[in-house]
Amino acid sequence: MTSGGATGGDGVRSDAGGDPLVVVGGGITGLAAAWEGMQQGMDVTLREASDRLGGLIRTSGMPLGDGTTMEIDEAADAFLARVPEAVELCEELGLADRFTEPAATRAMVHTAEGLRWFPDNTVLGVPLDPSDVEATGLLDEGGLASVRSEVARDDEPLTGDTSVGALLRERFGSQLVDRVVGPLVGGISAGDVDEMSLRATTPQLAAAASRPGSLSANLGEARGSAAQGPVFHGLLGGTGVLVDTLARELEQRGAELCTSDPVGRLRDEDLEGHRFVVTTGASTAADLLCGVSPGAAEMIATIPTATVVLVTYVFDAADPTVGAAVGSGASGFLVPRGSGLLLTAVSWGSNKWSHWNDGRHVVVRASAGHSKDARVESMSDQEVSAAILSDLATTAGITASPAAVRVSRWVDGFHQYGVGHLDAVERAERTLASETAGRVAIAGAAYRGVGIPACIRQGREAVRSFGGGVRLDGAVTPR
Ligand SMILES: Cc1cc2nc3c(=O)[nH]c(=O)nc-3n(C[C@H](O)[C@H](O)[C@H](O)COP(=O)(O)OP(=O)(O)OC[C@H]3O[C@@H](n4cnc5c(N)ncnc54)[C@H](O)[C@@H]3O)c2cc1C
């Protein structure tokens, strides 16, 4: 790996077979773009501002307090297995034998009366059968009545976009949103369901709502034809294995990967003879692009973000309060927004992953921070860790002192997709293609999905678009 500006936007090697590709950003989107560029026979340079590749994906050895260490993910620990992009990329890289499935898949939800099971058989918390919600005790009779009545609804197909919360409050009542859907969907991207775009963040719900009749009935029909098999794959060794393997394979094939090499504001002359895929967060992308595509930069600059802190605790498995907490066998629990706690979600890591379960330690990963709660930004690591420990006592009864603690901060880690987000992104893409004569594309978690598969898809599609999807007049073929 090259470090420190060995290759600039102006100094990229040329390739007689086609324009060289410059990938800006070395997260999973940028690495996937570089990989696709190599598959297309392009001369690829990837430039990463920080001193490491992977961006929001990081797996590192955590000291357990007894002289041993364990490789534990500091952010993503899994990816969707029922969409093809991450699975296929892992297969291309020879990583399929590293796939592992979570041993615990069902979560619980914090309530004032204690932890309750999350309902079975839902699509993002929307029940296919009201009796599954009833069995959890999460909703009172009034809340259940609203959920039950949805099955008989005869709604017109929804056109356009709305917020996840607005649609579901109207159809299922607010209790389901506040106690079930909100903690799950809001937690996935650290957002507020009442502001999140239905189309951009929950395409399954948007597709069901675009058909007439009951949403739960439509979801049930779609479920019948959906792919089977595990919902998530982890990777033995952690998700960082994907980053490390991609980097190694890219270098072996001749790609130039430059770390500690931030790209500055692009100028028209940088674009001559090159193609750029910009995969940084939205505000950086807006700054990089304002000189070559002011129109696109202006649109991209408006995409907001939220900061999240993930604290990993290692406890002694022999502690009775820890044993009682993880003894349910749950994968973890979600915390509804109205609770007033700093904690938003807890993953019982050792229940979930066999590779974090050595029988002696219990790994707990706890999250805080979301679009409506920026308290973590002004708290020190020690303060965040102590506040979450206090919340773990309140919610799960853990009173033990951890043997080890690690605080991972993900500043602006989650882009927020507001209502109309996809239309805005499409406009930005068209403007960018038009203003740069199709030489620059944007991709990544700011635009068309935050999950690892969605990022891989966007990185690869951006490169493929240079070969045909985007014409030089700026017209974009539909994705
Ligand atoms: C706590 C947490 C948990 C998550 N859990 C999951 C999960 O379980 N499953 C899942 O699928 N997804 C998960 N995600 C989401 C997923 O990991 C991210 O959305 C995805 O990794 C983002 O990849 P990216 O390449 O688009 O962006 P990034 O990873 O942000 O990469 C952008 C890169 O651009 C670089 N950069 C910035 N400015 C410049 C510049 N001027 N020049 C060059 N480089 C620059 C940055 O340093 C960075 O490395 C999680 C995210 C977080 C934060």
PDBQT file of the ligand as one rigid body, heavy atoms in Angstrom, charges set to zero:
ROOT
HETATM    1  C1  LIG A 501     -21.660   1.510  14.185  1.00  0.00    +0.000 C 
HETATM    2  C2  LIG A 501     -22.038   1.010  12.817  1.00  0.00    +0.000 A 
HETATM    3  C3  LIG A 501     -22.563  -0.263  12.677  1.00  0.00    +0.000 A 
HETATM    4  C4  LIG A 501     -22.900  -0.739  11.403  1.00  0.00    +0.000 A 
HETATM    5  N1  LIG A 501     -23.393  -2.012  11.279  1.00  0.00    +0.000 NA
HETATM    6  C5  LIG A 501     -23.655  -2.519  10.051  1.00  0.00    +0.000 A 
HETATM    7  C6  LIG A 501     -24.018  -3.887   9.887  1.00  0.00    +0.000 A 
HETATM    8  O1  LIG A 501     -24.071  -4.651  10.844  1.00  0.00    +0.000 OA
HETATM    9  N2  LIG A 501     -24.249  -4.333   8.618  1.00  0.00    +0.000 N 
HETATM   10  C7  LIG A 501     -24.155  -3.517   7.534  1.00  0.00    +0.000 A 
HETATM   11  O2  LIG A 501     -24.391  -3.985   6.405  1.00  0.00    +0.000 OA
HETATM   12  N3  LIG A 501     -23.797  -2.209   7.647  1.00  0.00    +0.000 NA
HETATM   13  C8  LIG A 501     -23.540  -1.712   8.877  1.00  0.00    +0.000 A 
HETATM   14  N4  LIG A 501     -23.142  -0.403   9.014  1.00  0.00    +0.000 N 
HETATM   15  C9  LIG A 501     -23.131   0.461   7.822  1.00  0.00    +0.000 C 
HETATM   16  C10 LIG A 501     -21.928   0.241   6.926  1.00  0.00    +0.000 C 
HETATM   17  O3  LIG A 501     -20.835  -0.272   7.661  1.00  0.00    +0.000 OA
HETATM   18  C11 LIG A 501     -21.511   1.563   6.270  1.00  0.00    +0.000 C 
HETATM   19  O4  LIG A 501     -22.633   2.230   5.735  1.00  0.00    +0.000 OA
HETATM   20  C12 LIG A 501     -20.509   1.349   5.147  1.00  0.00    +0.000 C 
HETATM   21  O5  LIG A 501     -19.374   0.657   5.649  1.00  0.00    +0.000 OA
HETATM   22  C13 LIG A 501     -20.118   2.701   4.539  1.00  0.00    +0.000 C 
HETATM   23  O6  LIG A 501     -19.135   2.503   3.545  1.00  0.00    +0.000 OA
HETATM   24  P1  LIG A 501     -18.689   3.689   2.564  1.00  0.00    +0.000 P 
HETATM   25  O7  LIG A 501     -17.503   3.208   1.835  1.00  0.00    +0.000 OA
HETATM   26  O8  LIG A 501     -19.862   4.152   1.761  1.00  0.00    +0.000 OA
HETATM   27  O9  LIG A 501     -18.303   4.906   3.509  1.00  0.00    +0.000 OA
HETATM   28  P2  LIG A 501     -17.079   5.047   4.511  1.00  0.00    +0.000 P 
HETATM   29  O10 LIG A 501     -16.824   3.748   5.181  1.00  0.00    +0.000 OA
HETATM   30  O11 LIG A 501     -17.404   6.232   5.355  1.00  0.00    +0.000 OA
HETATM   31  O12 LIG A 501     -15.829   5.357   3.572  1.00  0.00    +0.000 OA
HETATM   32  C14 LIG A 501     -15.545   6.637   3.068  1.00  0.00    +0.000 C 
HETATM   33  C15 LIG A 501     -14.035   6.806   3.092  1.00  0.00    +0.000 C 
HETATM   34  O13 LIG A 501     -13.692   8.043   2.462  1.00  0.00    +0.000 OA
HETATM   35  C16 LIG A 501     -12.553   8.547   3.130  1.00  0.00    +0.000 C 
HETATM   36  N5  LIG A 501     -12.384   9.967   2.826  1.00  0.00    +0.000 N 
HETATM   37  C17 LIG A 501     -13.028  11.027   3.380  1.00  0.00    +0.000 A 
HETATM   38  N6  LIG A 501     -12.591  12.169   2.827  1.00  0.00    +0.000 NA
HETATM   39  C18 LIG A 501     -11.662  11.845   1.907  1.00  0.00    +0.000 A 
HETATM   40  C19 LIG A 501     -10.852  12.586   0.997  1.00  0.00    +0.000 A 
HETATM   41  N7  LIG A 501     -10.906  13.938   0.935  1.00  0.00    +0.000 N 
HETATM   42  N8  LIG A 501      -9.984  11.927   0.183  1.00  0.00    +0.000 NA
HETATM   43  C20 LIG A 501      -9.908  10.567   0.235  1.00  0.00    +0.000 A 
HETATM   44  N9  LIG A 501     -10.648   9.814   1.094  1.00  0.00    +0.000 NA
HETATM   45  C21 LIG A 501     -11.526  10.443   1.901  1.00  0.00    +0.000 A 
HETATM   46  C22 LIG A 501     -12.864   8.264   4.597  1.00  0.00    +0.000 C 
HETATM   47  O14 LIG A 501     -11.695   8.338   5.396  1.00  0.00    +0.000 OA
HETATM   48  C23 LIG A 501     -13.448   6.867   4.502  1.00  0.00    +0.000 C 
HETATM   49  O15 LIG A 501     -12.481   5.859   4.666  1.00  0.00    +0.000 OA
HETATM   50  C24 LIG A 501     -22.751   0.090  10.265  1.00  0.00    +0.000 A 
HETATM   51  C25 LIG A 501     -22.206   1.379  10.420  1.00  0.00    +0.000 A 
HETATM   52  C26 LIG A 501     -21.846   1.824  11.675  1.00  0.00    +0.000 A 
HETATM   53  C27 LIG A 501     -21.245   3.204  11.820  1.00  0.00    +0.000 C 
ENDROOT
TORSDOF 0
